[in-house]
Amino acid sequence: MFIQPSKLPGRLLAGMAVASFAAVGVALVAQHQFGVKPCPWCVLQRGIFLLVGALSLLGWLLQRSRALRQVAIVGVLLLCAAGVTAAVFQHEVASQEASCAMGLADKIVTTLNLEELWPPVFMITANCADAAAYRLVGLPYEVWSGLLFASLAGLGLWVFSKR
């Protein structure tokens, strides 16, 4: 039972959407069931994952139009680059500071009014130093996030190169 090569890019896009939405789902379970409080950078990465998922889904829906699919994939790649950047910054800089209030991530979340639009998903409840203490299988959450963004970018590049 092999996947036809012509259907693989579409299925990868659908899988990328599922993975992106699942990442947010895992974060929400960790937050609401296990008390893992998100910082501004965590919340920003959730938003980026939701956008990556939406654009991947759009690319999957538009797979009959190569040009539109490519535009969606370029958006996914740019968002993945932003996600990796946010994860690395959170891990290397923000997690070392006592407070990350009114930093770039906090300003983006506030400007977009995300906390008011969807509080269970986007409410910031911790500072970056506190959030850095949470680990999943030995690694900080932002490392997992960065690895997933990088993996999604790799898949996106592969899909982008296919006809």
C-alpha positions as protocol buffer text, in pm:
chain_id: "A"
residue {
  index: 1
  type: MET
  ca { x: 0 y: 0 z: 0 }
}
residue {
  index: 2
  type: PHE
  ca { x: 212 y: 283 z: -134 }
}
residue {
  index: 3
  type: ILE
  ca { x: 116 y: 648 z: -168 }
}
residue {
  index: 4
  type: GLN
  ca { x: 116 y: 764 z: -526 }
}
residue {
  index: 5
  type: PRO
  ca { x: 401 y: 1013 z: -573 }
}
residue {
  index: 6
  type: SER
  ca { x: 162 y: 1272 z: -715 }
}
residue {
  index: 7
  type: LYS
  ca { x: -47 y: 1265 z: -395 }
}
residue {
  index: 8
  type: LEU
  ca { x: 242 y: 1286 z: -151 }
}
residue {
  index: 9
  type: PRO
  ca { x: 284 y: 1669 z: -151 }
}
residue {
  index: 10
  type: GLY
  ca { x: -84 y: 1716 z: -73 }
}
residue {
  index: 11
  type: ARG
  ca { x: -75 y: 1460 z: 203 }
}
residue {
  index: 12
  type: LEU
  ca { x: 237 y: 1620 z: 349 }
}
residue {
  index: 13
  type: LEU
  ca { x: 61 y: 1957 z: 355 }
}
residue {
  index: 14
  type: ALA
  ca { x: -234 y: 1800 z: 536 }
}
residue {
  index: 15
  type: GLY
  ca { x: 8 y: 1634 z: 779 }
}
residue {
  index: 16
  type: MET
  ca { x: 186 y: 1965 z: 837 }
}
residue {
  index: 17
  type: ALA
  ca { x: -149 y: 2124 z: 925 }
}
residue {
  index: 18
  type: VAL
  ca { x: -232 y: 1842 z: 1166 }
}
residue {
  index: 19
  type: ALA
  ca { x: 113 y: 1863 z: 1329 }
}
residue {
  index: 20
  type: SER
  ca { x: 85 y: 2240 z: 1372 }
}
residue {
  index: 21
  type: PHE
  ca { x: -261 y: 2222 z: 1528 }
}
residue {
  index: 22
  type: ALA
  ca { x: -153 y: 1926 z: 1742 }
}
residue {
  index: 23
  type: ALA
  ca { x: 141 y: 2130 z: 1878 }
}
residue {
  index: 24
  type: VAL
  ca { x: -104 y: 2393 z: 2000 }
}
residue {
  index: 25
  type: GLY
  ca { x: -325 y: 2117 z: 2140 }
}
residue {
  index: 26
  type: VAL
  ca { x: -33 y: 1971 z: 2337 }
}
residue {
  index: 27
  type: ALA
  ca { x: 51 y: 2318 z: 2471 }
}
residue {
  index: 28
  type: LEU
  ca { x: -309 y: 2371 z: 2580 }
}
residue {
  index: 29
  type: VAL
  ca { x: -327 y: 2032 z: 2754 }
}
residue {
  index: 30
  type: ALA
  ca { x: 2 y: 2110 z: 2929 }
}
residue {
  index: 31
  type: GLN
  ca { x: -133 y: 2448 z: 3036 }
}
residue {
  index: 32
  type: HIS
  ca { x: -487 y: 2362 z: 3140 }
}
residue {
  index: 33
  type: GLN
  ca { x: -434 y: 2009 z: 3273 }
}
residue {
  index: 34
  type: PHE
  ca { x: -80 y: 2022 z: 3411 }
}
residue {
  index: 35
  type: GLY
  ca { x: -35 y: 2388 z: 3506 }
}
residue {
  index: 36
  type: VAL
  ca { x: 235 y: 2477 z: 3253 }
}
residue {
  index: 37
  type: LYS
  ca { x: 202 y: 2856 z: 3232 }
}
residue {
  index: 38
  type: PRO
  ca { x: 287 y: 3026 z: 2899 }
}
residue {
  index: 39
  type: CYS
  ca { x: 508 y: 3331 z: 2862 }
}
residue {
  index: 40
  type: PRO
  ca { x: 476 y: 3588 z: 2579 }
}
residue {
  index: 41
  type: TRP
  ca { x: 716 y: 3393 z: 2357 }
}
residue {
  index: 42
  type: CYS
  ca { x: 521 y: 3070 z: 2415 }
}
residue {
  index: 43
  type: VAL
  ca { x: 196 y: 3243 z: 2321 }
}
residue {
  index: 44
  type: LEU
  ca { x: 353 y: 3399 z: 2012 }
}
residue {
  index: 45
  type: GLN
  ca { x: 472 y: 3056 z: 1897 }
}
residue {
  index: 46
  type: ARG
  ca { x: 119 y: 2920 z: 1943 }
}
residue {
  index: 47
  type: GLY
  ca { x: -7 y: 3190 z: 1711 }
}
residue {
  index: 48
  type: ILE
  ca { x: 261 y: 3108 z: 1456 }
}
residue {
  index: 49
  type: PHE
  ca { x: 173 y: 2737 z: 1471 }
}
residue {
  index: 50
  type: LEU
  ca { x: -193 y: 2820 z: 1410 }
}
residue {
  index: 51
  type: LEU
  ca { x: -98 y: 3029 z: 1107 }
}
residue {
  index: 52
  type: VAL
  ca { x: 134 y: 2757 z: 976 }
}
residue {
  index: 53
  type: GLY
  ca { x: -150 y: 2508 z: 1016 }
}
residue {
  index: 54
  type: ALA
  ca { x: -398 y: 2735 z: 839 }
}
residue {
  index: 55
  type: LEU
  ca { x: -163 y: 2803 z: 546 }
}
residue {
  index: 56
  type: SER
  ca { x: -70 y: 2434 z: 518 }
}
residue {
  index: 57
  type: LEU
  ca { x: -437 y: 2348 z: 509 }
}
residue {
  index: 58
  type: LEU
  ca { x: -495 y: 2619 z: 248 }
}
residue {
  index: 59
  type: GLY
  ca { x: -207 y: 2480 z: 40 }
}
residue {
  index: 60
  type: TRP
  ca { x: -364 y: 2135 z: 64 }
}
residue {
  index: 61
  type: LEU
  ca { x: -703 y: 2270 z: -44 }
}
residue {
  index: 62
  type: LEU
  ca { x: -545 y: 2462 z: -335 }
}
residue {
  index: 63
  type: GLN
  ca { x: -325 y: 2180 z: -460 }
}
residue {
  index: 64
  type: ARG
  ca { x: -490 y: 2185 z: -803 }
}
residue {
  index: 65
  type: SER
  ca { x: -345 y: 2532 z: -856 }
}
residue {
  index: 66
  type: ARG
  ca { x: 32 y: 2500 z: -831 }
}
residue {
  index: 67
  type: ALA
  ca { x: 84 y: 2878 z: -816 }
}
residue {
  index: 68
  type: LEU
  ca { x: -157 y: 2926 z: -524 }
}
residue {
  index: 69
  type: ARG
  ca { x: -15 y: 2623 z: -346 }
}
residue {
  index: 70
  type: GLN
  ca { x: 335 y: 2764 z: -386 }
}
residue {
  index: 71
  type: VAL
  ca { x: 224 y: 3099 z: -240 }
}
residue {
  index: 72
  type: ALA
  ca { x: 78 y: 2919 z: 62 }
}
residue {
  index: 73
  type: ILE
  ca { x: 400 y: 2720 z: 106 }
}
residue {
  index: 74
  type: VAL
  ca { x: 613 y: 3034 z: 88 }
}
residue {
  index: 75
  type: GLY
  ca { x: 396 y: 3174 z: 368 }
}
residue {
  index: 76
  type: VAL
  ca { x: 450 y: 2854 z: 567 }
}
residue {
  index: 77
  type: LEU
  ca { x: 827 y: 2877 z: 516 }
}
residue {
  index: 78
  type: LEU
  ca { x: 837 y: 3240 z: 630 }
}
residue {
  index: 79
  type: LEU
  ca { x: 627 y: 3160 z: 936 }
}
residue {
  index: 80
  type: CYS
  ca { x: 848 y: 2860 z: 1018 }
}
residue {
  index: 81
  type: ALA
  ca { x: 1153 y: 3087 z: 1000 }
}
residue {
  index: 82
  type: ALA
  ca { x: 978 y: 3328 z: 1238 }
}
residue {
  index: 83
  type: GLY
  ca { x: 889 y: 3036 z: 1466 }
}
residue {
  index: 84
  type: VAL
  ca { x: 1245 y: 2904 z: 1478 }
}
residue {
  index: 85
  type: THR
  ca { x: 1368 y: 3257 z: 1548 }
}
residue {
  index: 86
  type: ALA
  ca { x: 1116 y: 3300 z: 1830 }
}
residue {
  index: 87
  type: ALA
  ca { x: 1206 y: 2962 z: 1983 }
}
residue {
  index: 88
  type: VAL
  ca { x: 1580 y: 3030 z: 1967 }
}
residue {
  index: 89
  type: PHE
  ca { x: 1536 y: 3381 z: 2110 }
}
residue {
  index: 90
  type: GLN
  ca { x: 1318 y: 3246 z: 2389 }
}
residue {
  index: 91
  type: HIS
  ca { x: 1571 y: 2976 z: 2473 }
}
residue {
  index: 92
  type: GLU
  ca { x: 1889 y: 3180 z: 2445 }
}
residue {
  index: 93
  type: VAL
  ca { x: 1783 y: 3527 z: 2560 }
}
residue {
  index: 94
  type: ALA
  ca { x: 1434 y: 3564 z: 2708 }
}
residue {
  index: 95
  type: SER
  ca { x: 1459 y: 3262 z: 2938 }
}
residue {
  index: 96
  type: GLN
  ca { x: 1766 y: 3418 z: 3100 }
}
residue {
  index: 97
  type: GLU
  ca { x: 1579 y: 3738 z: 3194 }
}
residue {
  index: 98
  type: ALA
  ca { x: 1371 y: 3780 z: 3507 }
}
residue {
  index: 99
  type: SER
  ca { x: 1094 y: 3947 z: 3308 }
}
residue {
  index: 100
  type: CYS
  ca { x: 1003 y: 3952 z: 2941 }
}
residue {
  index: 101
  type: ALA
  ca { x: 709 y: 4188 z: 2985 }
}
residue {
  index: 102
  type: MET
  ca { x: 677 y: 4446 z: 2711 }
}
residue {
  index: 103
  type: GLY
  ca { x: 936 y: 4271 z: 2499 }
}
residue {
  index: 104
  type: LEU
  ca { x: 874 y: 4207 z: 2130 }
}
residue {
  index: 105
  type: ALA
  ca { x: 653 y: 3898 z: 2180 }
}
residue {
  index: 106
  type: ASP
  ca { x: 444 y: 4073 z: 2444 }
}
residue {
  index: 107
  type: LYS
  ca { x: 400 y: 4376 z: 2217 }
}
residue {
  index: 108
  type: ILE
  ca { x: 292 y: 4159 z: 1922 }
}
residue {
  index: 109
  type: VAL
  ca { x: 40 y: 3964 z: 2131 }
}
residue {
  index: 110
  type: THR
  ca { x: -94 y: 4288 z: 2282 }
}
residue {
  index: 111
  type: THR
  ca { x: -108 y: 4477 z: 1952 }
}
residue {
  index: 112
  type: LEU
  ca { x: -300 y: 4193 z: 1785 }
}
residue {
  index: 113
  type: ASN
  ca { x: -530 y: 4179 z: 2089 }
}
residue {
  index: 114
  type: LEU
  ca { x: -489 y: 3801 z: 2103 }
}
residue {
  index: 115
  type: GLU
  ca { x: -541 y: 3769 z: 2478 }
}
residue {
  index: 116
  type: GLU
  ca { x: -882 y: 3932 z: 2446 }
}
residue {
  index: 117
  type: LEU
  ca { x: -982 y: 3742 z: 2131 }
}
residue {
  index: 118
  type: TRP
  ca { x: -911 y: 3391 z: 2261 }
}
residue {
  index: 119
  type: PRO
  ca { x: -798 y: 3394 z: 2628 }
}
residue {
  index: 120
  type: PRO
  ca { x: -774 y: 3014 z: 2682 }
}
residue {
  index: 121
  type: VAL
  ca { x: -517 y: 2997 z: 2401 }
}
residue {
  index: 122
  type: PHE
  ca { x: -339 y: 3332 z: 2412 }
}
residue {
  index: 123
  type: MET
  ca { x: -349 y: 3448 z: 2775 }
}
residue {
  index: 124
  type: ILE
  ca { x: 4 y: 3518 z: 2901 }
}
residue {
  index: 125
  type: THR
  ca { x: 34 y: 3388 z: 3258 }
}
residue {
  index: 126
  type: ALA
  ca { x: 410 y: 3357 z: 3320 }
}
residue {
  index: 127
  type: ASN
  ca { x: 734 y: 3539 z: 3261 }
}
residue {
  index: 128
  type: CYS
  ca { x: 1003 y: 3388 z: 3043 }
}
residue {
  index: 129
  type: ALA
  ca { x: 1228 y: 3273 z: 3327 }
}
residue {
  index: 130
  type: ASP
  ca { x: 939 y: 3081 z: 3488 }
}
residue {
  index: 131
  type: ALA
  ca { x: 834 y: 2925 z: 3156 }
}
residue {
  index: 132
  type: ALA
  ca { x: 1191 y: 2809 z: 3093 }
}
residue {
  index: 133
  type: ALA
  ca { x: 1166 y: 2578 z: 3394 }
}
residue {
  index: 134
  type: TYR
  ca { x: 907 y: 2356 z: 3222 }
}
residue {
  index: 135
  type: ARG
  ca { x: 1041 y: 2054 z: 3038 }
}
residue {
  index: 136
  type: LEU
  ca { x: 898 y: 1774 z: 2829 }
}
residue {
  index: 137
  type: VAL
  ca { x: 1108 y: 1456 z: 2814 }
}
residue {
  index: 138
  type: GLY
  ca { x: 1408 y: 1652 z: 2941 }
}
residue {
  index: 139
  type: LEU
  ca { x: 1395 y: 1940 z: 2691 }
}
residue {
  index: 140
  type: PRO
  ca { x: 1240 y: 2284 z: 2736 }
}
residue {
  index: 141
  type: TYR
  ca { x: 918 y: 2337 z: 2545 }
}
residue {
  index: 142
  type: GLU
  ca { x: 1076 y: 2604 z: 2324 }
}
residue {
  index: 143
  type: VAL
  ca { x: 1334 y: 2352 z: 2202 }
}
residue {
  index: 144
  type: TRP
  ca { x: 1055 y: 2115 z: 2097 }
}
residue {
  index: 145
  type: SER
  ca { x: 880 y: 2406 z: 1933 }
}
residue {
  index: 146
  type: GLY
  ca { x: 1192 y: 2507 z: 1740 }
}
residue {
  index: 147
  type: LEU
  ca { x: 1251 y: 2148 z: 1628 }
}
residue {
  index: 148
  type: LEU
  ca { x: 894 y: 2121 z: 1501 }
}
residue {
  index: 149
  type: PHE
  ca { x: 918 y: 2454 z: 1316 }
}
residue {
  index: 150
  type: ALA
  ca { x: 1244 y: 2337 z: 1154 }
}
residue {
  index: 151
  type: SER
  ca { x: 1088 y: 2002 z: 1058 }
}
residue {
  index: 152
  type: LEU
  ca { x: 784 y: 2173 z: 909 }
}
residue {
  index: 153
  type: ALA
  ca { x: 1013 y: 2405 z: 712 }
}
residue {
  index: 154
  type: GLY
  ca { x: 1203 y: 2105 z: 577 }
}
residue {
  index: 155
  type: LEU
  ca { x: 880 y: 1939 z: 467 }
}
residue {
  index: 156
  type: GLY
  ca { x: 760 y: 2268 z: 321 }
}
residue {
  index: 157
  type: LEU
  ca { x: 1079 y: 2303 z: 115 }
}
residue {
  index: 158
  type: TRP
  ca { x: 1038 y: 1950 z: -13 }
}
residue {
  index: 159
  type: VAL
  ca { x: 674 y: 2012 z: -110 }
}
residue {
  index: 160
  type: PHE
  ca { x: 769 y: 2344 z: -270 }
}
residue {
  index: 161
  type: SER
  ca { x: 1017 y: 2165 z: -495 }
}
residue {
  index: 162
  type: LYS
  ca { x: 760 y: 1911 z: -620 }
}
residue {
  index: 163
  type: ARG
  ca { x: 532 y: 1960 z: -919 }
}
